[in-house]
Amino acid sequence: MLKVTYIDFHDRATEHPLSGWYITDANGAMIGEAHRYDDQASGLRALSALSA
């Protein structure tokens, strides 16, 4: 089962934000290329498109 999960990364060594919403499996592992979504709604739309 796939879900949309907020993951909070605490890596200050990068300029790019890493925390955000990701599509994960039931164990919380990121799926595919680990695309970060800015909000939960965007992640849910992407997850819905994967399910179609």
mmCIF file of the N, C-alpha and C atoms, coordinates in Angstrom:
data_MODEL
# 
_entry.id   MODEL 
# 
loop_
_atom_site.group_PDB 
_atom_site.id 
_atom_site.type_symbol 
_atom_site.label_atom_id 
_atom_site.label_alt_id 
_atom_site.label_comp_id 
_atom_site.label_asym_id 
_atom_site.label_entity_id 
_atom_site.label_seq_id 
_atom_site.pdbx_PDB_ins_code 
_atom_site.Cartn_x 
_atom_site.Cartn_y 
_atom_site.Cartn_z 
_atom_site.occupancy 
_atom_site.B_iso_or_equiv 
_atom_site.pdbx_formal_charge 
_atom_site.auth_seq_id 
_atom_site.auth_comp_id 
_atom_site.auth_asym_id 
_atom_site.auth_atom_id 
_atom_site.pdbx_PDB_model_num 
ATOM 1   N N  . MET A 1 1  ? 0.836  -1.168 0.000   1.00 0.00 ? 1  MET A N  1 
ATOM 2   C CA . MET A 1 1  ? 0.000  0.000  0.000   1.00 0.00 ? 1  MET A CA 1 
ATOM 3   C C  . MET A 1 1  ? 0.891  1.245  0.000   1.00 0.00 ? 1  MET A C  1 
ATOM 4   N N  . LEU A 1 2  ? 0.606  2.173  -0.868  1.00 0.00 ? 2  LEU A N  1 
ATOM 5   C CA . LEU A 1 2  ? 1.348  3.425  -0.923  1.00 0.00 ? 2  LEU A CA 1 
ATOM 6   C C  . LEU A 1 2  ? 0.585  4.509  -0.192  1.00 0.00 ? 2  LEU A C  1 
ATOM 7   N N  . LYS A 1 3  ? 1.330  5.469  0.360   1.00 0.00 ? 3  LYS A N  1 
ATOM 8   C CA . LYS A 1 3  ? 0.702  6.580  1.074   1.00 0.00 ? 3  LYS A CA 1 
ATOM 9   C C  . LYS A 1 3  ? 1.569  7.823  0.911   1.00 0.00 ? 3  LYS A C  1 
ATOM 10  N N  . VAL A 1 4  ? 1.035  8.956  1.296   1.00 0.00 ? 4  VAL A N  1 
ATOM 11  C CA . VAL A 1 4  ? 1.767  10.214 1.261   1.00 0.00 ? 4  VAL A CA 1 
ATOM 12  C C  . VAL A 1 4  ? 2.173  10.548 2.698   1.00 0.00 ? 4  VAL A C  1 
ATOM 13  N N  . THR A 1 5  ? 3.485  10.705 2.916   1.00 0.00 ? 5  THR A N  1 
ATOM 14  C CA . THR A 1 5  ? 4.031  10.864 4.251   1.00 0.00 ? 5  THR A CA 1 
ATOM 15  C C  . THR A 1 5  ? 4.906  12.114 4.321   1.00 0.00 ? 5  THR A C  1 
ATOM 16  N N  . TYR A 1 6  ? 4.789  12.883 5.417   1.00 0.00 ? 6  TYR A N  1 
ATOM 17  C CA . TYR A 1 6  ? 5.684  14.019 5.627   1.00 0.00 ? 6  TYR A CA 1 
ATOM 18  C C  . TYR A 1 6  ? 6.963  13.503 6.260   1.00 0.00 ? 6  TYR A C  1 
ATOM 19  N N  . ILE A 1 7  ? 8.093  13.824 5.638   1.00 0.00 ? 7  ILE A N  1 
ATOM 20  C CA . ILE A 1 7  ? 9.397  13.421 6.169   1.00 0.00 ? 7  ILE A CA 1 
ATOM 21  C C  . ILE A 1 7  ? 10.185 14.691 6.455   1.00 0.00 ? 7  ILE A C  1 
ATOM 22  N N  . ASP A 1 8  ? 10.682 14.803 7.681   1.00 0.00 ? 8  ASP A N  1 
ATOM 23  C CA . ASP A 1 8  ? 11.418 15.986 8.124   1.00 0.00 ? 8  ASP A CA 1 
ATOM 24  C C  . ASP A 1 8  ? 12.904 15.666 8.146   1.00 0.00 ? 8  ASP A C  1 
ATOM 25  N N  . PHE A 1 9  ? 13.633 16.215 7.172   1.00 0.00 ? 9  PHE A N  1 
ATOM 26  C CA . PHE A 1 9  ? 15.082 16.026 7.113   1.00 0.00 ? 9  PHE A CA 1 
ATOM 27  C C  . PHE A 1 9  ? 15.759 17.192 7.823   1.00 0.00 ? 9  PHE A C  1 
ATOM 28  N N  . HIS A 1 10 ? 16.786 16.914 8.567   1.00 0.00 ? 10 HIS A N  1 
ATOM 29  C CA . HIS A 1 10 ? 17.505 17.954 9.301   1.00 0.00 ? 10 HIS A CA 1 
ATOM 30  C C  . HIS A 1 10 ? 18.913 18.149 8.747   1.00 0.00 ? 10 HIS A C  1 
ATOM 31  N N  . ASP A 1 11 ? 19.043 18.163 7.429   1.00 0.00 ? 11 ASP A N  1 
ATOM 32  C CA . ASP A 1 11 ? 20.340 18.354 6.788   1.00 0.00 ? 11 ASP A CA 1 
ATOM 33  C C  . ASP A 1 11 ? 20.513 19.827 6.442   1.00 0.00 ? 11 ASP A C  1 
ATOM 34  N N  . ARG A 1 12 ? 21.324 20.512 7.161   1.00 0.00 ? 12 ARG A N  1 
ATOM 35  C CA . ARG A 1 12 ? 21.540 21.944 6.927   1.00 0.00 ? 12 ARG A CA 1 
ATOM 36  C C  . ARG A 1 12 ? 22.704 22.178 5.957   1.00 0.00 ? 12 ARG A C  1 
ATOM 37  N N  . ALA A 1 13 ? 23.317 21.125 5.460   1.00 0.00 ? 13 ALA A N  1 
ATOM 38  C CA . ALA A 1 13 ? 24.456 21.252 4.563   1.00 0.00 ? 13 ALA A CA 1 
ATOM 39  C C  . ALA A 1 13 ? 24.032 21.566 3.125   1.00 0.00 ? 13 ALA A C  1 
ATOM 40  N N  . THR A 1 14 ? 22.753 21.551 2.851   1.00 0.00 ? 14 THR A N  1 
ATOM 41  C CA . THR A 1 14 ? 22.273 21.800 1.497   1.00 0.00 ? 14 THR A CA 1 
ATOM 42  C C  . THR A 1 14 ? 21.403 23.047 1.454   1.00 0.00 ? 14 THR A C  1 
ATOM 43  N N  . GLU A 1 15 ? 21.409 23.719 0.324   1.00 0.00 ? 15 GLU A N  1 
ATOM 44  C CA . GLU A 1 15 ? 20.578 24.909 0.138   1.00 0.00 ? 15 GLU A CA 1 
ATOM 45  C C  . GLU A 1 15 ? 19.146 24.544 -0.229  1.00 0.00 ? 15 GLU A C  1 
ATOM 46  N N  . HIS A 1 16 ? 18.968 23.353 -0.755  1.00 0.00 ? 16 HIS A N  1 
ATOM 47  C CA . HIS A 1 16 ? 17.655 22.925 -1.220  1.00 0.00 ? 16 HIS A CA 1 
ATOM 48  C C  . HIS A 1 16 ? 16.888 22.259 -0.080  1.00 0.00 ? 16 HIS A C  1 
ATOM 49  N N  . PRO A 1 17 ? 15.615 22.610 0.061   1.00 0.00 ? 17 PRO A N  1 
ATOM 50  C CA . PRO A 1 17 ? 14.829 21.979 1.130   1.00 0.00 ? 17 PRO A CA 1 
ATOM 51  C C  . PRO A 1 17 ? 14.638 20.481 0.862   1.00 0.00 ? 17 PRO A C  1 
ATOM 52  N N  . LEU A 1 18 ? 14.780 19.698 1.893   1.00 0.00 ? 18 LEU A N  1 
ATOM 53  C CA . LEU A 1 18 ? 14.588 18.258 1.769   1.00 0.00 ? 18 LEU A CA 1 
ATOM 54  C C  . LEU A 1 18 ? 13.327 17.792 2.478   1.00 0.00 ? 18 LEU A C  1 
ATOM 55  N N  . SER A 1 19 ? 12.917 18.500 3.522   1.00 0.00 ? 19 SER A N  1 
ATOM 56  C CA . SER A 1 19 ? 11.702 18.130 4.233   1.00 0.00 ? 19 SER A CA 1 
ATOM 57  C C  . SER A 1 19 ? 10.506 18.365 3.320   1.00 0.00 ? 19 SER A C  1 
ATOM 58  N N  . GLY A 1 20 ? 9.545  17.490 3.412   1.00 0.00 ? 20 GLY A N  1 
ATOM 59  C CA . GLY A 1 20 ? 8.343  17.653 2.598   1.00 0.00 ? 20 GLY A CA 1 
ATOM 60  C C  . GLY A 1 20 ? 7.542  16.378 2.527   1.00 0.00 ? 20 GLY A C  1 
ATOM 61  N N  . TRP A 1 21 ? 6.618  16.359 1.615   1.00 0.00 ? 21 TRP A N  1 
ATOM 62  C CA . TRP A 1 21 ? 5.709  15.229 1.438   1.00 0.00 ? 21 TRP A CA 1 
ATOM 63  C C  . TRP A 1 21 ? 6.254  14.310 0.357   1.00 0.00 ? 21 TRP A C  1 
ATOM 64  N N  . TYR A 1 22 ? 6.308  13.016 0.654   1.00 0.00 ? 22 TYR A N  1 
ATOM 65  C CA . TYR A 1 22 ? 6.840  12.014 -0.265  1.00 0.00 ? 22 TYR A CA 1 
ATOM 66  C C  . TYR A 1 22 ? 5.849  10.855 -0.364  1.00 0.00 ? 22 TYR A C  1 
ATOM 67  N N  . ILE A 1 23 ? 5.869  10.164 -1.495  1.00 0.00 ? 23 ILE A N  1 
ATOM 68  C CA . ILE A 1 23 ? 5.098  8.929  -1.627  1.00 0.00 ? 23 ILE A CA 1 
ATOM 69  C C  . ILE A 1 23 ? 5.964  7.811  -1.057  1.00 0.00 ? 23 ILE A C  1 
ATOM 70  N N  . THR A 1 24 ? 5.409  7.083  -0.102  1.00 0.00 ? 24 THR A N  1 
ATOM 71  C CA . THR A 1 24 ? 6.146  6.013  0.568   1.00 0.00 ? 24 THR A CA 1 
ATOM 72  C C  . THR A 1 24 ? 5.338  4.721  0.538   1.00 0.00 ? 24 THR A C  1 
ATOM 73  N N  . ASP A 1 25 ? 6.033  3.626  0.836   1.00 0.00 ? 25 ASP A N  1 
ATOM 74  C CA . ASP A 1 25 ? 5.321  2.358  0.974   1.00 0.00 ? 25 ASP A CA 1 
ATOM 75  C C  . ASP A 1 25 ? 4.834  2.226  2.421   1.00 0.00 ? 25 ASP A C  1 
ATOM 76  N N  . ALA A 1 26 ? 4.257  1.099  2.741   1.00 0.00 ? 26 ALA A N  1 
ATOM 77  C CA . ALA A 1 26 ? 3.678  0.895  4.072   1.00 0.00 ? 26 ALA A CA 1 
ATOM 78  C C  . ALA A 1 26 ? 4.728  0.978  5.181   1.00 0.00 ? 26 ALA A C  1 
ATOM 79  N N  . ASN A 1 27 ? 6.012  0.737  4.835   1.00 0.00 ? 27 ASN A N  1 
ATOM 80  C CA . ASN A 1 27 ? 7.085  0.789  5.826   1.00 0.00 ? 27 ASN A CA 1 
ATOM 81  C C  . ASN A 1 27 ? 7.715  2.175  5.941   1.00 0.00 ? 27 ASN A C  1 
ATOM 82  N N  . GLY A 1 28 ? 7.249  3.118  5.144   1.00 0.00 ? 28 GLY A N  1 
ATOM 83  C CA . GLY A 1 28 ? 7.798  4.475  5.182   1.00 0.00 ? 28 GLY A CA 1 
ATOM 84  C C  . GLY A 1 28 ? 8.973  4.699  4.257   1.00 0.00 ? 28 GLY A C  1 
ATOM 85  N N  . ALA A 1 29 ? 9.299  3.690  3.426   1.00 0.00 ? 29 ALA A N  1 
ATOM 86  C CA . ALA A 1 29 ? 10.406 3.843  2.469   1.00 0.00 ? 29 ALA A CA 1 
ATOM 87  C C  . ALA A 1 29 ? 9.928  4.650  1.264   1.00 0.00 ? 29 ALA A C  1 
ATOM 88  N N  . MET A 1 30 ? 10.748 5.607  0.836   1.00 0.00 ? 30 MET A N  1 
ATOM 89  C CA . MET A 1 30 ? 10.383 6.437  -0.313  1.00 0.00 ? 30 MET A CA 1 
ATOM 90  C C  . MET A 1 30 ? 10.360 5.612  -1.593  1.00 0.00 ? 30 MET A C  1 
ATOM 91  N N  . ILE A 1 31 ? 9.435  5.957  -2.464  1.00 0.00 ? 31 ILE A N  1 
ATOM 92  C CA . ILE A 1 31 ? 9.214  5.218  -3.701  1.00 0.00 ? 31 ILE A CA 1 
ATOM 93  C C  . ILE A 1 31 ? 9.871  5.935  -4.877  1.00 0.00 ? 31 ILE A C  1 
ATOM 94  N N  . GLY A 1 32 ? 10.454 5.149  -5.785  1.00 0.00 ? 32 GLY A N  1 
ATOM 95  C CA . GLY A 1 32 ? 10.988 5.693  -7.029  1.00 0.00 ? 32 GLY A CA 1 
ATOM 96  C C  . GLY A 1 32 ? 12.120 6.680  -6.805  1.00 0.00 ? 32 GLY A C  1 
ATOM 97  N N  . GLU A 1 33 ? 12.038 7.816  -7.480  1.00 0.00 ? 33 GLU A N  1 
ATOM 98  C CA . GLU A 1 33 ? 13.088 8.822  -7.403  1.00 0.00 ? 33 GLU A CA 1 
ATOM 99  C C  . GLU A 1 33 ? 12.895 9.767  -6.223  1.00 0.00 ? 33 GLU A C  1 
ATOM 100 N N  . ALA A 1 34 ? 11.985 9.456  -5.343  1.00 0.00 ? 34 ALA A N  1 
ATOM 101 C CA . ALA A 1 34 ? 11.731 10.225 -4.118  1.00 0.00 ? 34 ALA A CA 1 
ATOM 102 C C  . ALA A 1 34 ? 11.444 11.684 -4.423  1.00 0.00 ? 34 ALA A C  1 
ATOM 103 N N  . HIS A 1 35 ? 10.475 11.918 -5.274  1.00 0.00 ? 35 HIS A N  1 
ATOM 104 C CA . HIS A 1 35 ? 10.083 13.283 -5.593  1.00 0.00 ? 35 HIS A CA 1 
ATOM 105 C C  . HIS A 1 35 ? 9.440  13.930 -4.370  1.00 0.00 ? 35 HIS A C  1 
ATOM 106 N N  . ARG A 1 36 ? 9.851  15.152 -4.055  1.00 0.00 ? 36 ARG A N  1 
ATOM 107 C CA . ARG A 1 36 ? 9.304  15.875 -2.902  1.00 0.00 ? 36 ARG A CA 1 
ATOM 108 C C  . ARG A 1 36 ? 8.145  16.753 -3.358  1.00 0.00 ? 36 ARG A C  1 
ATOM 109 N N  . TYR A 1 37 ? 7.049  16.682 -2.628  1.00 0.00 ? 37 TYR A N  1 
ATOM 110 C CA . TYR A 1 37 ? 5.874  17.505 -2.917  1.00 0.00 ? 37 TYR A CA 1 
ATOM 111 C C  . TYR A 1 37 ? 5.766  18.591 -1.850  1.00 0.00 ? 37 TYR A C  1 
ATOM 112 N N  . ASP A 1 38 ? 5.388  19.784 -2.260  1.00 0.00 ? 38 ASP A N  1 
ATOM 113 C CA . ASP A 1 38 ? 5.328  20.922 -1.342  1.00 0.00 ? 38 ASP A CA 1 
ATOM 114 C C  . ASP A 1 38 ? 4.202  20.814 -0.318  1.00 0.00 ? 38 ASP A C  1 
ATOM 115 N N  . ASP A 1 39 ? 3.139  20.109 -0.684  1.00 0.00 ? 39 ASP A N  1 
ATOM 116 C CA . ASP A 1 39 ? 2.027  19.960 0.251   1.00 0.00 ? 39 ASP A CA 1 
ATOM 117 C C  . ASP A 1 39 ? 1.393  18.589 0.076   1.00 0.00 ? 39 ASP A C  1 
ATOM 118 N N  . GLN A 1 40 ? 0.599  18.205 1.039   1.00 0.00 ? 40 GLN A N  1 
ATOM 119 C CA . GLN A 1 40 ? -0.007 16.880 1.039   1.00 0.00 ? 40 GLN A CA 1 
ATOM 120 C C  . GLN A 1 40 ? -0.952 16.701 -0.144  1.00 0.00 ? 40 GLN A C  1 
ATOM 121 N N  . ALA A 1 41 ? -1.675 17.747 -0.523  1.00 0.00 ? 41 ALA A N  1 
ATOM 122 C CA . ALA A 1 41 ? -2.620 17.643 -1.637  1.00 0.00 ? 41 ALA A CA 1 
ATOM 123 C C  . ALA A 1 41 ? -1.901 17.305 -2.940  1.00 0.00 ? 41 ALA A C  1 
ATOM 124 N N  . SER A 1 42 ? -0.745 17.908 -3.172  1.00 0.00 ? 42 SER A N  1 
ATOM 125 C CA . SER A 1 42 ? 0.025  17.610 -4.384  1.00 0.00 ? 42 SER A CA 1 
ATOM 126 C C  . SER A 1 42 ? 0.471  16.153 -4.385  1.00 0.00 ? 42 SER A C  1 
ATOM 127 N N  . GLY A 1 43 ? 0.921  15.681 -3.249  1.00 0.00 ? 43 GLY A N  1 
ATOM 128 C CA . GLY A 1 43 ? 1.330  14.285 -3.137  1.00 0.00 ? 43 GLY A CA 1 
ATOM 129 C C  . GLY A 1 43 ? 0.170  13.332 -3.362  1.00 0.00 ? 43 GLY A C  1 
ATOM 130 N N  . LEU A 1 44 ? -0.994 13.677 -2.834  1.00 0.00 ? 44 LEU A N  1 
ATOM 131 C CA . LEU A 1 44 ? -2.171 12.826 -3.024  1.00 0.00 ? 44 LEU A CA 1 
ATOM 132 C C  . LEU A 1 44 ? -2.605 12.788 -4.484  1.00 0.00 ? 44 LEU A C  1 
ATOM 133 N N  . ARG A 1 45 ? -2.509 13.933 -5.182  1.00 0.00 ? 45 ARG A N  1 
ATOM 134 C CA . ARG A 1 45 ? -2.840 13.951 -6.616  1.00 0.00 ? 45 ARG A CA 1 
ATOM 135 C C  . ARG A 1 45 ? -1.883 13.053 -7.394  1.00 0.00 ? 45 ARG A C  1 
ATOM 136 N N  . ALA A 1 46 ? -0.594 13.114 -7.069  1.00 0.00 ? 46 ALA A N  1 
ATOM 137 C CA . ALA A 1 46 ? 0.396  12.259 -7.734  1.00 0.00 ? 46 ALA A CA 1 
ATOM 138 C C  . ALA A 1 46 ? 0.131  10.787 -7.431  1.00 0.00 ? 46 ALA A C  1 
ATOM 139 N N  . LEU A 1 47 ? -0.195 10.499 -6.199  1.00 0.00 ? 47 LEU A N  1 
ATOM 140 C CA . LEU A 1 47 ? -0.489 9.116  -5.812  1.00 0.00 ? 47 LEU A CA 1 
ATOM 141 C C  . LEU A 1 47 ? -1.734 8.620  -6.541  1.00 0.00 ? 47 LEU A C  1 
ATOM 142 N N  . SER A 1 48 ? -2.728 9.459  -6.671  1.00 0.00 ? 48 SER A N  1 
ATOM 143 C CA . SER A 1 48 ? -3.947 9.107  -7.403  1.00 0.00 ? 48 SER A CA 1 
ATOM 144 C C  . SER A 1 48 ? -3.629 8.818  -8.865  1.00 0.00 ? 48 SER A C  1 
ATOM 145 N N  . ALA A 1 49 ? -2.749 9.598  -9.459  1.00 0.00 ? 49 ALA A N  1 
ATOM 146 C CA . ALA A 1 49 ? -2.373 9.390  -10.860 1.00 0.00 ? 49 ALA A CA 1 
ATOM 147 C C  . ALA A 1 49 ? -1.621 8.067  -11.017 1.00 0.00 ? 49 ALA A C  1 
ATOM 148 N N  . LEU A 1 50 ? -0.826 7.688  -10.023 1.00 0.00 ? 50 LEU A N  1 
ATOM 149 C CA . LEU A 1 50 ? -0.123 6.408  -10.079 1.00 0.00 ? 50 LEU A CA 1 
ATOM 150 C C  . LEU A 1 50 ? -1.099 5.239  -9.997  1.00 0.00 ? 50 LEU A C  1 
ATOM 151 N N  . SER A 1 51 ? -2.174 5.429  -9.281  1.00 0.00 ? 51 SER A N  1 
ATOM 152 C CA . SER A 1 51 ? -3.149 4.356  -9.057  1.00 0.00 ? 51 SER A CA 1 
ATOM 153 C C  . SER A 1 51 ? -4.086 4.161  -10.250 1.00 0.00 ? 51 SER A C  1 
ATOM 154 N N  . ALA A 1 52 ? -4.149 5.143  -11.127 1.00 0.00 ? 52 ALA A N  1 
ATOM 155 C CA . ALA A 1 52 ? -5.091 5.078  -12.266 1.00 0.00 ? 52 ALA A CA 1 
ATOM 156 C C  . ALA A 1 52 ? -4.615 4.141  -13.328 1.00 0.00 ? 52 ALA A C  1 
# 
